[in-house]
Amino acid sequence: MAVVADRAFTSRATLQRVEDGDPSVGMGIYAAVLHALGLLDGLAALADVSADTQGQILGAAQLPKRVRLPRGGKSDV
C-alpha cells in the first residue's frame, strides 16, 4: 500500500479512501492511482461515448421525430 501511495504521489490515508470508493476524492487522485497500478488505459475506455449504449438511447429519444423546413425560400444549408 505504501509503494502504490508513493507512486501515486498521495498519502496512505488518501489511498485508503480511494479503496473505499470515497466520492470526495478528486478524479486526479484516482487517475494517479490507476497510473501507479498500470491501469490508466481503462480510464479512457470508461469515458468512451461509443460504449455508452444507454446514453445513446437516451440521447436519441430526445431528438425531434420530424423536422420541417420553412416553405418558399432557399435554405441556409
PDB file with SEQRES, HELIX, SHEET and CRYST1 records, atoms N, CA, C and O in Angstrom:
SEQRES   1 A   77  MET ALA VAL VAL ALA ASP ARG ALA PHE THR SER ARG ALA          
SEQRES   2 A   77  THR LEU GLN ARG VAL GLU ASP GLY ASP PRO SER VAL GLY          
SEQRES   3 A   77  MET GLY ILE TYR ALA ALA VAL LEU HIS ALA LEU GLY LEU          
SEQRES   4 A   77  LEU ASP GLY LEU ALA ALA LEU ALA ASP VAL SER ALA ASP          
SEQRES   5 A   77  THR GLN GLY GLN ILE LEU GLY ALA ALA GLN LEU PRO LYS          
SEQRES   6 A   77  ARG VAL ARG LEU PRO ARG GLY GLY LYS SER ASP VAL              
HELIX    1 AA1 ALA A    2  ARG A    7  1                                   6    
HELIX    2 AA2 ARG A   12  ASP A   20  1                                   9    
HELIX    3 AA3 MET A   27  ALA A   36  1                                  10    
HELIX    4 AA4 ASP A   41  LEU A   46  1                                   6    
HELIX    5 AA5 VAL A   49  ALA A   51  5                                   3    
HELIX    6 AA6 THR A   53  ALA A   61  1                                   9    
CRYST1    1.000    1.000    1.000  90.00  90.00  90.00 P 1           1          
ATOM      1  N   MET A   1       0.821  -1.183   0.000  1.00  0.00           N  
ATOM      2  CA  MET A   1       0.000   0.000   0.000  1.00  0.00           C  
ATOM      3  C   MET A   1       0.873   1.258   0.000  1.00  0.00           C  
ATOM      4  O   MET A   1       0.552   2.236  -0.675  1.00  0.00           O  
ATOM      5  N   ALA A   2       1.963   1.233   0.748  1.00  0.00           N  
ATOM      6  CA  ALA A   2       2.862   2.381   0.813  1.00  0.00           C  
ATOM      7  C   ALA A   2       3.521   2.639  -0.537  1.00  0.00           C  
ATOM      8  O   ALA A   2       3.706   3.792  -0.925  1.00  0.00           O  
ATOM      9  N   VAL A   3       3.876   1.579  -1.252  1.00  0.00           N  
ATOM     10  CA  VAL A   3       4.525   1.726  -2.560  1.00  0.00           C  
ATOM     11  C   VAL A   3       3.568   2.359  -3.562  1.00  0.00           C  
ATOM     12  O   VAL A   3       3.955   3.257  -4.309  1.00  0.00           O  
ATOM     13  N   VAL A   4       2.331   1.898  -3.582  1.00  0.00           N  
ATOM     14  CA  VAL A   4       1.341   2.466  -4.509  1.00  0.00           C  
ATOM     15  C   VAL A   4       1.077   3.922  -4.163  1.00  0.00           C  
ATOM     16  O   VAL A   4       0.986   4.762  -5.058  1.00  0.00           O  
ATOM     17  N   ALA A   5       0.953   4.233  -2.880  1.00  0.00           N  
ATOM     18  CA  ALA A   5       0.732   5.617  -2.462  1.00  0.00           C  
ATOM     19  C   ALA A   5       1.910   6.501  -2.887  1.00  0.00           C  
ATOM     20  O   ALA A   5       1.700   7.621  -3.352  1.00  0.00           O  
ATOM     21  N   ASP A   6       3.120   6.023  -2.737  1.00  0.00           N  
ATOM     22  CA  ASP A   6       4.294   6.791  -3.158  1.00  0.00           C  
ATOM     23  C   ASP A   6       4.301   7.013  -4.667  1.00  0.00           C  
ATOM     24  O   ASP A   6       4.573   8.119  -5.133  1.00  0.00           O  
ATOM     25  N   ARG A   7       4.006   5.977  -5.419  1.00  0.00           N  
ATOM     26  CA  ARG A   7       3.992   6.094  -6.880  1.00  0.00           C  
ATOM     27  C   ARG A   7       2.873   7.009  -7.366  1.00  0.00           C  
ATOM     28  O   ARG A   7       3.001   7.637  -8.417  1.00  0.00           O  
ATOM     29  N   ALA A   8       1.778   7.090  -6.614  1.00  0.00           N  
ATOM     30  CA  ALA A   8       0.655   7.947  -6.989  1.00  0.00           C  
ATOM     31  C   ALA A   8       0.796   9.354  -6.404  1.00  0.00           C  
ATOM     32  O   ALA A   8      -0.074  10.201  -6.604  1.00  0.00           O  
ATOM     33  N   PHE A   9       1.895   9.601  -5.679  1.00  0.00           N  
ATOM     34  CA  PHE A   9       2.158  10.899  -5.053  1.00  0.00           C  
ATOM     35  C   PHE A   9       1.021  11.325  -4.127  1.00  0.00           C  
ATOM     36  O   PHE A   9       0.575  12.472  -4.153  1.00  0.00           O  
ATOM     37  N   THR A  10       0.568  10.389  -3.320  1.00  0.00           N  
ATOM     38  CA  THR A  10      -0.501  10.660  -2.366  1.00  0.00           C  
ATOM     39  C   THR A  10      -0.186   9.968  -1.049  1.00  0.00           C  
ATOM     40  O   THR A  10       0.805   9.245  -0.945  1.00  0.00           O  
ATOM     41  N   SER A  11      -1.013  10.183  -0.062  1.00  0.00           N  
ATOM     42  CA  SER A  11      -0.788   9.566   1.247  1.00  0.00           C  
ATOM     43  C   SER A  11      -1.484   8.210   1.323  1.00  0.00           C  
ATOM     44  O   SER A  11      -2.348   7.892   0.505  1.00  0.00           O  
ATOM     45  N   ARG A  12      -1.098   7.431   2.304  1.00  0.00           N  
ATOM     46  CA  ARG A  12      -1.749   6.134   2.505  1.00  0.00           C  
ATOM     47  C   ARG A  12      -3.203   6.328   2.911  1.00  0.00           C  
ATOM     48  O   ARG A  12      -4.064   5.525   2.553  1.00  0.00           O  
ATOM     49  N   ALA A  13      -3.478   7.397   3.661  1.00  0.00           N  
ATOM     50  CA  ALA A  13      -4.864   7.665   4.075  1.00  0.00           C  
ATOM     51  C   ALA A  13      -5.750   7.954   2.861  1.00  0.00           C  
ATOM     52  O   ALA A  13      -6.883   7.477   2.785  1.00  0.00           O  
ATOM     53  N   THR A  14      -5.229   8.734   1.918  1.00  0.00           N  
ATOM     54  CA  THR A  14      -5.993   9.021   0.703  1.00  0.00           C  
ATOM     55  C   THR A  14      -6.155   7.768  -0.135  1.00  0.00           C  
ATOM     56  O   THR A  14      -7.217   7.543  -0.715  1.00  0.00           O  
ATOM     57  N   LEU A  15      -5.125   6.955  -0.207  1.00  0.00           N  
ATOM     58  CA  LEU A  15      -5.225   5.695  -0.936  1.00  0.00           C  
ATOM     59  C   LEU A  15      -6.287   4.799  -0.309  1.00  0.00           C  
ATOM     60  O   LEU A  15      -7.016   4.109  -1.022  1.00  0.00           O  
ATOM     61  N   GLN A  16      -6.379   4.804   1.009  1.00  0.00           N  
ATOM     62  CA  GLN A  16      -7.421   4.023   1.686  1.00  0.00           C  
ATOM     63  C   GLN A  16      -8.809   4.558   1.319  1.00  0.00           C  
ATOM     64  O   GLN A  16      -9.744   3.780   1.128  1.00  0.00           O  
ATOM     65  N   ARG A  17      -8.941   5.884   1.222  1.00  0.00           N  
ATOM     66  CA  ARG A  17     -10.220   6.472   0.811  1.00  0.00           C  
ATOM     67  C   ARG A  17     -10.564   6.082  -0.623  1.00  0.00           C  
ATOM     68  O   ARG A  17     -11.734   5.866  -0.939  1.00  0.00           O  
ATOM     69  N   VAL A  18      -9.555   5.988  -1.497  1.00  0.00           N  
ATOM     70  CA  VAL A  18      -9.774   5.536  -2.872  1.00  0.00           C  
ATOM     71  C   VAL A  18     -10.276   4.098  -2.861  1.00  0.00           C  
ATOM     72  O   VAL A  18     -11.226   3.766  -3.572  1.00  0.00           O  
ATOM     73  N   GLU A  19      -9.650   3.251  -2.067  1.00  0.00           N  
ATOM     74  CA  GLU A  19     -10.059   1.850  -1.986  1.00  0.00           C  
ATOM     75  C   GLU A  19     -11.480   1.716  -1.452  1.00  0.00           C  
ATOM     76  O   GLU A  19     -12.202   0.791  -1.824  1.00  0.00           O  
ATOM     77  N   ASP A  20     -11.883   2.643  -0.576  1.00  0.00           N  
ATOM     78  CA  ASP A  20     -13.239   2.614  -0.019  1.00  0.00           C  
ATOM     79  C   ASP A  20     -14.272   3.219  -0.957  1.00  0.00           C  
ATOM     80  O   ASP A  20     -15.474   3.127  -0.706  1.00  0.00           O  
ATOM     81  N   GLY A  21     -13.803   3.845  -2.049  1.00  0.00           N  
ATOM     82  CA  GLY A  21     -14.723   4.451  -3.015  1.00  0.00           C  
ATOM     83  C   GLY A  21     -15.265   5.790  -2.554  1.00  0.00           C  
ATOM     84  O   GLY A  21     -16.371   6.170  -2.939  1.00  0.00           O  
ATOM     85  N   ASP A  22     -14.513   6.511  -1.742  1.00  0.00           N  
ATOM     86  CA  ASP A  22     -14.933   7.803  -1.221  1.00  0.00           C  
ATOM     87  C   ASP A  22     -15.148   8.797  -2.370  1.00  0.00           C  
ATOM     88  O   ASP A  22     -14.200   9.103  -3.093  1.00  0.00           O  
ATOM     89  N   PRO A  23     -16.377   9.309  -2.552  1.00  0.00           N  
ATOM     90  CA  PRO A  23     -16.642  10.222  -3.668  1.00  0.00           C  
ATOM     91  C   PRO A  23     -16.003  11.600  -3.506  1.00  0.00           C  
ATOM     92  O   PRO A  23     -15.968  12.375  -4.462  1.00  0.00           O  
ATOM     93  N   SER A  24     -15.498  11.920  -2.313  1.00  0.00           N  
ATOM     94  CA  SER A  24     -14.875  13.231  -2.123  1.00  0.00           C  
ATOM     95  C   SER A  24     -13.426  13.264  -2.605  1.00  0.00           C  
ATOM     96  O   SER A  24     -12.815  14.332  -2.639  1.00  0.00           O  
ATOM     97  N   VAL A  25     -12.873  12.124  -2.975  1.00  0.00           N  
ATOM     98  CA  VAL A  25     -11.508  12.074  -3.520  1.00  0.00           C  
ATOM     99  C   VAL A  25     -11.556  12.576  -4.956  1.00  0.00           C  
ATOM    100  O   VAL A  25     -12.427  12.185  -5.732  1.00  0.00           O  
ATOM    101  N   GLY A  26     -10.618  13.441  -5.301  1.00  0.00           N  
ATOM    102  CA  GLY A  26     -10.591  14.027  -6.642  1.00  0.00           C  
ATOM    103  C   GLY A  26     -10.292  13.005  -7.724  1.00  0.00           C  
ATOM    104  O   GLY A  26      -9.633  11.993  -7.489  1.00  0.00           O  
ATOM    105  N   MET A  27     -10.798  13.299  -8.924  1.00  0.00           N  
ATOM    106  CA  MET A  27     -10.602  12.404 -10.063  1.00  0.00           C  
ATOM    107  C   MET A  27      -9.122  12.263 -10.409  1.00  0.00           C  
ATOM    108  O   MET A  27      -8.693  11.214 -10.890  1.00  0.00           O  
ATOM    109  N   GLY A  28      -8.345  13.310 -10.166  1.00  0.00           N  
ATOM    110  CA  GLY A  28      -6.910  13.257 -10.439  1.00  0.00           C  
ATOM    111  C   GLY A  28      -6.193  12.230  -9.578  1.00  0.00           C  
ATOM    112  O   GLY A  28      -5.250  11.579 -10.028  1.00  0.00           O  
ATOM    113  N   ILE A  29      -6.645  12.088  -8.339  1.00  0.00           N  
ATOM    114  CA  ILE A  29      -6.052  11.076  -7.446  1.00  0.00           C  
ATOM    115  C   ILE A  29      -6.380   9.683  -7.963  1.00  0.00           C  
ATOM    116  O   ILE A  29      -5.516   8.806  -7.982  1.00  0.00           O  
ATOM    117  N   TYR A  30      -7.628   9.477  -8.384  1.00  0.00           N  
ATOM    118  CA  TYR A  30      -7.994   8.176  -8.957  1.00  0.00           C  
ATOM    119  C   TYR A  30      -7.134   7.875 -10.181  1.00  0.00           C  
ATOM    120  O   TYR A  30      -6.668   6.748 -10.350  1.00  0.00           O  
ATOM    121  N   ALA A  31      -6.921   8.883 -11.041  1.00  0.00           N  
ATOM    122  CA  ALA A  31      -6.090   8.689 -12.234  1.00  0.00           C  
ATOM    123  C   ALA A  31      -4.646   8.375 -11.849  1.00  0.00           C  
ATOM    124  O   ALA A  31      -4.009   7.529 -12.477  1.00  0.00           O  
ATOM    125  N   ALA A  32      -4.126   9.045 -10.825  1.00  0.00           N  
ATOM    126  CA  ALA A  32      -2.753   8.788 -10.381  1.00  0.00           C  
ATOM    127  C   ALA A  32      -2.602   7.377  -9.832  1.00  0.00           C  
ATOM    128  O   ALA A  32      -1.590   6.717 -10.071  1.00  0.00           O  
ATOM    129  N   VAL A  33      -3.606   6.916  -9.099  1.00  0.00           N  
ATOM    130  CA  VAL A  33      -3.563   5.546  -8.553  1.00  0.00           C  
ATOM    131  C   VAL A  33      -3.653   4.532  -9.685  1.00  0.00           C  
ATOM    132  O   VAL A  33      -2.926   3.538  -9.682  1.00  0.00           O  
ATOM    133  N   LEU A  34      -4.536   4.769 -10.652  1.00  0.00           N  
ATOM    134  CA  LEU A  34      -4.625   3.859 -11.803  1.00  0.00           C  
ATOM    135  C   LEU A  34      -3.310   3.820 -12.568  1.00  0.00           C  
ATOM    136  O   LEU A  34      -2.883   2.757 -13.019  1.00  0.00           O  
ATOM    137  N   HIS A  35      -2.664   4.978 -12.716  1.00  0.00           N  
ATOM    138  CA  HIS A  35      -1.367   5.028 -13.393  1.00  0.00           C  
ATOM    139  C   HIS A  35      -0.322   4.237 -12.609  1.00  0.00           C  
ATOM    140  O   HIS A  35       0.474   3.502 -13.195  1.00  0.00           O  
ATOM    141  N   ALA A  36      -0.327   4.389 -11.286  1.00  0.00           N  
ATOM    142  CA  ALA A  36       0.639   3.666 -10.449  1.00  0.00           C  
ATOM    143  C   ALA A  36       0.441   2.159 -10.543  1.00  0.00           C  
ATOM    144  O   ALA A  36       1.391   1.389 -10.400  1.00  0.00           O  
ATOM    145  N   LEU A  37      -0.794   1.746 -10.784  1.00  0.00           N  
ATOM    146  CA  LEU A  37      -1.095   0.316 -10.899  1.00  0.00           C  
ATOM    147  C   LEU A  37      -1.000  -0.195 -12.335  1.00  0.00           C  
ATOM    148  O   LEU A  37      -1.175  -1.388 -12.584  1.00  0.00           O  
ATOM    149  N   GLY A  38      -0.722   0.711 -13.283  1.00  0.00           N  
ATOM    150  CA  GLY A  38      -0.627   0.310 -14.690  1.00  0.00           C  
ATOM    151  C   GLY A  38      -1.981   0.094 -15.341  1.00  0.00           C  
ATOM    152  O   GLY A  38      -2.091  -0.656 -16.311  1.00  0.00           O  
ATOM    153  N   LEU A  39      -3.009   0.740 -14.818  1.00  0.00           N  
ATOM    154  CA  LEU A  39      -4.374   0.548 -15.320  1.00  0.00           C  
ATOM    155  C   LEU A  39      -4.981   1.815 -15.905  1.00  0.00           C  
ATOM    156  O   LEU A  39      -6.200   1.895 -16.056  1.00  0.00           O  
ATOM    157  N   LEU A  40      -4.170   2.793 -16.233  1.00  0.00           N  
ATOM    158  CA  LEU A  40      -4.686   4.082 -16.691  1.00  0.00           C  
ATOM    159  C   LEU A  40      -5.438   3.978 -18.016  1.00  0.00           C  
ATOM    160  O   LEU A  40      -6.346   4.772 -18.261  1.00  0.00           O  
ATOM    161  N   ASP A  41      -5.088   3.025 -18.873  1.00  0.00           N  
ATOM    162  CA  ASP A  41      -5.777   2.880 -20.158  1.00  0.00           C  
ATOM    163  C   ASP A  41      -7.253   2.566 -19.978  1.00  0.00           C  
ATOM    164  O   ASP A  41      -8.063   2.910 -20.839  1.00  0.00           O  
ATOM    165  N   GLY A  42      -7.615   1.931 -18.896  1.00  0.00           N  
ATOM    166  CA  GLY A  42      -9.019   1.623 -18.628  1.00  0.00           C  
ATOM    167  C   GLY A  42      -9.849   2.866 -18.388  1.00  0.00           C  
ATOM    168  O   GLY A  42     -11.063   2.838 -18.592  1.00  0.00           O  
ATOM    169  N   LEU A  43      -9.227   3.963 -17.958  1.00  0.00           N  
ATOM    170  CA  LEU A  43      -9.948   5.207 -17.723  1.00  0.00           C  
ATOM    171  C   LEU A  43     -10.466   5.788 -19.036  1.00  0.00           C  
ATOM    172  O   LEU A  43     -11.577   6.317 -19.080  1.00  0.00           O  
ATOM    173  N   ALA A  44      -9.689   5.698 -20.085  1.00  0.00           N  
ATOM    174  CA  ALA A  44     -10.129   6.191 -21.393  1.00  0.00           C  
ATOM    175  C   ALA A  44     -11.309   5.371 -21.908  1.00  0.00           C  
ATOM    176  O   ALA A  44     -12.232   5.924 -22.506  1.00  0.00           O  
ATOM    177  N   ALA A  45     -11.287   4.088 -21.684  1.00  0.00           N  
ATOM    178  CA  ALA A  45     -12.398   3.236 -22.118  1.00  0.00           C  
ATOM    179  C   ALA A  45     -13.661   3.555 -21.332  1.00  0.00           C  
ATOM    180  O   ALA A  45     -14.766   3.424 -21.858  1.00  0.00           O  
ATOM    181  N   LEU A  46     -13.513   3.966 -20.096  1.00  0.00           N  
ATOM    182  CA  LEU A  46     -14.657   4.307 -19.262  1.00  0.00           C  
ATOM    183  C   LEU A  46     -15.385   5.534 -19.804  1.00  0.00           C  
ATOM    184  O   LEU A  46     -16.610   5.615 -19.714  1.00  0.00           O  
ATOM    185  N   ALA A  47     -14.650   6.481 -20.362  1.00  0.00           N  
ATOM    186  CA  ALA A  47     -15.234   7.718 -20.867  1.00  0.00           C  
ATOM    187  C   ALA A  47     -15.573   7.649 -22.352  1.00  0.00           C  
ATOM    188  O   ALA A  47     -15.924   8.674 -22.936  1.00  0.00           O  
ATOM    189  N   ASP A  48     -15.483   6.491 -22.977  1.00  0.00           N  
ATOM    190  CA  ASP A  48     -15.741   6.342 -24.404  1.00  0.00           C  
ATOM    191  C   ASP A  48     -17.243   6.423 -24.673  1.00  0.00           C  
ATOM    192  O   ASP A  48     -18.011   5.576 -24.217  1.00  0.00           O  
ATOM    193  N   VAL A  49     -17.650   7.446 -25.416  1.00  0.00           N  
ATOM    194  CA  VAL A  49     -19.065   7.668 -25.695  1.00  0.00           C  
ATOM    195  C   VAL A  49     -19.654   6.521 -26.520  1.00  0.00           C  
ATOM    196  O   VAL A  49     -20.820   6.171 -26.338  1.00  0.00           O  
ATOM    197  N   SER A  50     -18.882   5.947 -27.401  1.00  0.00           N  
ATOM    198  CA  SER A  50     -19.409   4.880 -28.260  1.00  0.00           C  
ATOM    199  C   SER A  50     -19.735   3.617 -27.472  1.00  0.00           C  
ATOM    200  O   SER A  50     -20.475   2.764 -27.964  1.00  0.00           O  
ATOM    201  N   ALA A  51     -19.206   3.479 -26.273  1.00  0.00           N  
ATOM    202  CA  ALA A  51     -19.503   2.308 -25.455  1.00  0.00           C  
ATOM    203  C   ALA A  51     -20.693   2.529 -24.540  1.00  0.00           C  
ATOM    204  O   ALA A  51     -21.116   1.600 -23.852  1.00  0.00           O  
ATOM    205  N   ASP A  52     -21.243   3.736 -24.514  1.00  0.00           N  
ATOM    206  CA  ASP A  52     -22.362   4.068 -23.638  1.00  0.00           C  
ATOM    207  C   ASP A  52     -23.678   3.883 -24.386  1.00  0.00           C  
ATOM    208  O   ASP A  52     -24.271   4.856 -24.852  1.00  0.00           O  
ATOM    209  N   THR A  53     -24.128   2.655 -24.499  1.00  0.00           N  
ATOM    210  CA  THR A  53     -25.355   2.380 -25.251  1.00  0.00           C  
ATOM    211  C   THR A  53     -26.581   2.993 -24.590  1.00  0.00           C  
ATOM    212  O   THR A  53     -27.471   3.481 -25.286  1.00  0.00           O  
ATOM    213  N   GLN A  54     -26.647   2.980 -23.270  1.00  0.00           N  
ATOM    214  CA  GLN A  54     -27.787   3.567 -22.581  1.00  0.00           C  
ATOM    215  C   GLN A  54     -27.840   5.073 -22.825  1.00  0.00           C  
ATOM    216  O   GLN A  54     -28.920   5.623 -23.042  1.00  0.00           O  
ATOM    217  N   GLY A  55     -26.698   5.742 -22.791  1.00  0.00           N  
ATOM    218  CA  GLY A  55     -26.650   7.172 -23.071  1.00  0.00           C  
ATOM    219  C   GLY A  55     -27.058   7.488 -24.496  1.00  0.00           C  
ATOM    220  O   GLY A  55     -27.720   8.495 -24.747  1.00  0.00           O  
ATOM    221  N   GLN A  56     -26.667   6.632 -25.433  1.00  0.00           N  
ATOM    222  CA  GLN A  56     -27.066   6.836 -26.827  1.00  0.00           C  
ATOM    223  C   GLN A  56     -28.565   6.679 -26.998  1.00  0.00           C  
ATOM    224  O   GLN A  56     -29.179   7.428 -27.759  1.00  0.00           O  
ATOM    225  N   ILE A  57     -29.165   5.724 -26.309  1.00  0.00           N  
ATOM    226  CA  ILE A  57     -30.613   5.523 -26.373  1.00  0.00           C  
ATOM    227  C   ILE A  57     -31.341   6.737 -25.806  1.00  0.00           C  
ATOM    228  O   ILE A  57     -32.310   7.217 -26.395  1.00  0.00           O  
ATOM    229  N   LEU A  58     -30.871   7.232 -24.662  1.00  0.00           N  
ATOM    230  CA  LEU A  58     -31.498   8.409 -24.058  1.00  0.00           C  
ATOM    231  C   LEU A  58     -31.334   9.640 -24.932  1.00  0.00           C  
ATOM    232  O   LEU A  58     -32.263  10.439 -25.052  1.00  0.00           O  
ATOM    233  N   GLY A  59     -30.170   9.807 -25.543  1.00  0.00           N  
ATOM    234  CA  GLY A  59     -29.936  10.936 -26.430  1.00  0.00           C  
ATOM    235  C   GLY A  59     -30.804  10.874 -27.676  1.00  0.00           C  
ATOM    236  O   GLY A  59     -31.335  11.896 -28.112  1.00  0.00           O  
ATOM    237  N   ALA A  60     -30.953   9.692 -28.250  1.00  0.00           N  
ATOM    238  CA  ALA A  60     -31.783   9.532 -29.438  1.00  0.00           C  
ATOM    239  C   ALA A  60     -33.246   9.786 -29.130  1.00  0.00           C  
ATOM    240  O   ALA A  60     -33.980  10.270 -29.991  1.00  0.00           O  
ATOM    241  N   ALA A  61     -33.683   9.471 -27.926  1.00  0.00           N  
ATOM    242  CA  ALA A  61     -35.082   9.697 -27.546  1.00  0.00           C  
ATOM    243  C   ALA A  61     -35.396  11.184 -27.461  1.00  0.00           C  
ATOM    244  O   ALA A  61     -36.556  11.570 -27.604  1.00  0.00           O  
ATOM    245  N   GLN A  62     -34.396  12.024 -27.234  1.00  0.00           N  
ATOM    246  CA  GLN A  62     -34.616  13.461 -27.129  1.00  0.00           C  
ATOM    247  C   GLN A  62     -34.559  14.176 -28.474  1.00  0.00           C  
ATOM    248  O   GLN A  62     -34.883  15.361 -28.555  1.00  0.00           O  
ATOM    249  N   LEU A  63     -34.156  13.483 -29.517  1.00  0.00           N  
ATOM    250  CA  LEU A  63     -34.114  14.094 -30.838  1.00  0.00           C  
ATOM    251  C   LEU A  63     -35.528  14.312 -31.355  1.00  0.00           C  
ATOM    252  O   LEU A  63     -36.425  13.526 -31.051  1.00  0.00           O  
ATOM    253  N   PRO A  64     -35.738  15.365 -32.131  1.00  0.00           N  
ATOM    254  CA  PRO A  64     -37.079  15.567 -32.687  1.00  0.00           C  
ATOM    255  C   PRO A  64     -37.423  14.459 -33.670  1.00  0.00           C  
ATOM    256  O   PRO A  64     -36.560  13.964 -34.394  1.00  0.00           O  
ATOM    257  N   LYS A  65     -38.691  14.077 -33.685  1.00  0.00           N  
ATOM    258  CA  LYS A  65     -39.126  12.995 -34.571  1.00  0.00           C  
ATOM    259  C   LYS A  65     -39.176  13.449 -36.022  1.00  0.00           C  
ATOM    260  O   LYS A  65     -38.933  12.666 -36.941  1.00  0.00           O  
ATOM    261  N   ARG A  66     -39.496  14.735 -36.215  1.00  0.00           N  
ATOM    262  CA  ARG A  66     -39.650  15.226 -37.569  1.00  0.00           C  
ATOM    263  C   ARG A  66     -39.182  16.673 -37.614  1.00  0.00           C  
ATOM    264  O   ARG A  66     -39.471  17.454 -36.708  1.00  0.00           O  
ATOM    265  N   VAL A  67     -38.474  17.021 -38.650  1.00  0.00           N  
ATOM    266  CA  VAL A  67     -38.009  18.380 -38.827  1.00  0.00           C  
ATOM    267  C   VAL A  67     -38.656  18.941 -40.077  1.00  0.00           C  
ATOM    268  O   VAL A  67     -38.595  18.342 -41.150  1.00  0.00           O  
ATOM    269  N   ARG A  68     -39.277  20.101 -39.922  1.00  0.00           N  
ATOM    270  CA  ARG A  68     -39.919  20.747 -41.078  1.00  0.00           C  
ATOM    271  C   ARG A  68     -39.082  21.950 -41.485  1.00  0.00           C  
ATOM    272  O   ARG A  68     -38.712  22.784 -40.658  1.00  0.00           O  
ATOM    273  N   LEU A  69     -38.794  22.017 -42.773  1.00  0.00           N  
ATOM    274  CA  LEU A  69     -38.074  23.164 -43.325  1.00  0.00           C  
ATOM    275  C   LEU A  69     -39.053  24.258 -43.678  1.00  0.00           C  
ATOM    276  O   LEU A  69     -40.194  23.964 -44.036  1.00  0.00           O  
ATOM    277  N   PRO A  70     -38.641  25.519 -43.587  1.00  0.00           N  
ATOM    278  CA  PRO A  70     -39.538  26.611 -43.961  1.00  0.00           C  
ATOM    279  C   PRO A  70     -39.861  26.547 -45.456  1.00  0.00           C  
ATOM    280  O   PRO A  70     -39.029  26.143 -46.268  1.00  0.00           O  
ATOM    281  N   ARG A  71     -41.088  26.954 -45.802  1.00  0.00           N  
ATOM    282  CA  ARG A  71     -41.517  26.906 -47.196  1.00  0.00           C  
ATOM    283  C   ARG A  71     -41.118  28.169 -47.952  1.00  0.00           C  
ATOM    284  O   ARG A  71     -40.936  29.236 -47.366  1.00  0.00           O  
ATOM    285  N   GLY A  72     -40.985  28.019 -49.267  1.00  0.00           N  
ATOM    286  CA  GLY A  72     -40.830  29.143 -50.168  1.00  0.00           C  
ATOM    287  C   GLY A  72     -39.564  29.939 -50.006  1.00  0.00           C  
ATOM    288  O   GLY A  72     -39.622  31.162 -49.877  1.00  0.00           O  
ATOM    289  N   GLY A  73     -38.502  29.331 -50.008  1.00  0.00           N  
ATOM    290  CA  GLY A  73     -37.260  30.086 -49.936  1.00  0.00           C  
ATOM    291  C   GLY A  73     -36.074  29.153 -50.001  1.00  0.00           C  
ATOM    292  O   GLY A  73     -36.193  27.928 -49.983  1.00  0.00           O  
ATOM    293  N   LYS A  74     -34.956  29.775 -50.074  1.00  0.00           N  
ATOM    294  CA  LYS A  74     -33.740  28.980 -50.085  1.00  0.00           C  
ATOM    295  C   LYS A  74     -33.383  28.604 -48.671  1.00  0.00           C  
ATOM    296  O   LYS A  74     -33.582  29.376 -47.733  1.00  0.00           O  
ATOM    297  N   SER A  75     -32.862  27.432 -48.535  1.00  0.00           N  
ATOM    298  CA  SER A  75     -32.409  27.027 -47.216  1.00  0.00           C  
ATOM    299  C   SER A  75     -30.973  27.487 -47.025  1.00  0.00           C  
ATOM    300  O   SER A  75     -30.243  27.679 -47.997  1.00  0.00           O  
ATOM    301  N   ASP A  76     -30.577  27.662 -45.800  1.00  0.00           N  
ATOM    302  CA  ASP A  76     -29.208  28.086 -45.489  1.00  0.00           C  
ATOM    303  C   ASP A  76     -28.214  26.938 -45.584  1.00  0.00           C  
ATOM    304  O   ASP A  76     -27.007  27.158 -45.484  1.00  0.00           O  
ATOM    305  N   VAL A  77     -28.696  25.740 -45.771  1.00  0.00           N  
ATOM    306  CA  VAL A  77     -27.826  24.565 -45.772  1.00  0.00           C  
ATOM    307  C   VAL A  77     -27.247  24.296 -47.111  1.00  0.00           C  
ATOM    308  O   VAL A  77     -26.492  23.339 -47.277  1.00  0.00           O  
TER     309      VAL A  77                                                      
END                                                                             
